[in-house]
Amino acid sequence: MPVRGSREPRWLAAAVMVAVAGLTAAGCTSGDTQGQGPERERHVVPKGPAPVRAPGQQDQVLPGKPLTSDPFTQPRRQPNLLMITVDDAAQKDMQYLPHVQHLMADQGTTLDNGLAPTPICVPARASLVSGQYSHNHGAVTINGAGGGFEAFEDEDTLPVWLQQAGYDTMFIGKYLNGYGEDGSETYVPPGWSDWRATVDPSTYNFVRPTVNDNGTDRTYHQYSSDLFSDLTVDMLDDPARQQKPWYLWVNYVAPHTGGPDAKDDPKVLHPDDKSPIKTTTPAPEDENTFDSLDLPRTPDMFEEDTSDKAIIRAVHRRVDAVHRQEMREARQQRIEALQAVDRAVARTVRTLRRTGQLDNTYIVFTSDNGYVLGEHNLDGKLWYFREIAGIPMYIRGPGIAKGARSDAPVTNADWAPTFAALADAKPTREVDGTNVLPWLDTRASRRVVPIEGYPVQGGTTPLYTGVVVGPWTYVENKRGRAELYYRNVDPWQLDNLRRDPRYHQQYKQLRDLTRKYADCAGSECPSDFYR
């Protein structure tokens, strides 16, 4: 890639384009959304003038010494712990969830640097209960070798630790891909007091899911997000909740793709399309409530100049008009499917308040990974771009600041050790994550987070390894090809700085950190936070 010294860098041109788009769109609306969302989509516009010097040259990867954490006051009694997750929801989707914004963001803390170290279904959810990165818990992908439910050893996870500390432990919703197949349809993993997991392949039938109810399969004719909400309320209303502290993980399937097919789905509208964009299924009352929602207009959408992208072949494709329209339909349905989850969050919080449990309950709302539809010409997940590796993340509960934002980097491998610390439980497997609560009120914004991705159809050799350190993202593949981005001025990751000599020092630092931590385990994994 040529040095970008004399010509205008793409990130600067993109910033101007977005600023102008924001001005020209100010008098327009995206149509009637029936009160479900804002009048128009909010766009990211860089603040302040563009820097004259080459941005980030003086920004060291790990400036200064590690920070000292702030003390976090533990509750006087063991708190209740509620984890609510959605499947494939992106950070940009959250603006359309008013209840999440009011009940989680306004009444708790938004974690702006939520990260999925392996941003795809199985590895991310296995990290939530193991506290480990995927190269240690072993479920590195979805299918085949190292993939799915069968690849994860689940006999020693967070619910086991919590039960030993005196907790009731409950699960509702989607578990790991492949669960319920090959004779596992009545299997209940160790450590769970109450188990209500959907069995595959019914997990992706939004209107007729089959649930393993503590060893007995039951098929429901009900929209799955509404069913999970009902099951949640039943569990929280149970008098047993007043007797012991509890941990509940509710994992919604939305907005993951699934059926049944609708008349406006791409595969129905374009039966000759050999690779139609997959869609989800909204609840009946939410169908077409966002039919005026367009795709974002950020500069990474349908990126034209991909000559500097070295690792992913798919970024070099050109997305035709038909597939752009299919992506628009898929995005509309994703936002519509999340409305039932948003209502379920409100109903859950109301139930906790009505039963007197809210003041002693920590609630985390997050996603397994992000998702793209057109960004960098991609659709889906797995890759290292911020729209995929970055995940929405909120926490509320005793001692958590209300209406606050934290820049502390938090991964989905951190929640198991964090919940264990709150419950005074002892992890009995070596965890890679850390208790993040003492860092949320600090000015921490940097931490070395190892990232990695594996072939979807199976394989334990990574497609890429790398690190995210504050605004820096670095990845390399097994052939040594690398990409380096400085997101403070290039948030859309348009310019790969790998071969720019002005950033050679940062490149070497990030390359060395990648190779140092690619196989880290336990206390060898980075845990220091920096400003």
Secondary structure by P-SEA (a helix, b strand, c coil): cccccccccaaaaaaaaaaaaaaaaccccccccccccccbbbbbbbcccccccccccccccccccbbbbccccccccbbbbbbbbbcccccccccccaaaaaaccccbbbcccccccccccaaaaaaacccccccccccccccccccccccccccccaaaaaaaabbbbbbccccccccccccccccccccccbbbbbcccccccccbbbbbcccbbbbbcccaaaaaaaaaaaaaaccccccccbbbbbbbccccccccccccccccccccccccbbbbbcccccccccccccccccccccccccccccccccccccccaaaaaaaaaaaaaaaaaaaaaaaaaaaaaaaaaaacccccbbbbbbcccccccccccccccccccccccbbbbbbbcccccccccccccccccaaaaaaaaaaccccccccccccccccccccccccccccccccccccccccccccccccbbbbbccccccccccccccccccccccccccaaaaaaaaaaaaaaccccccccccccccc
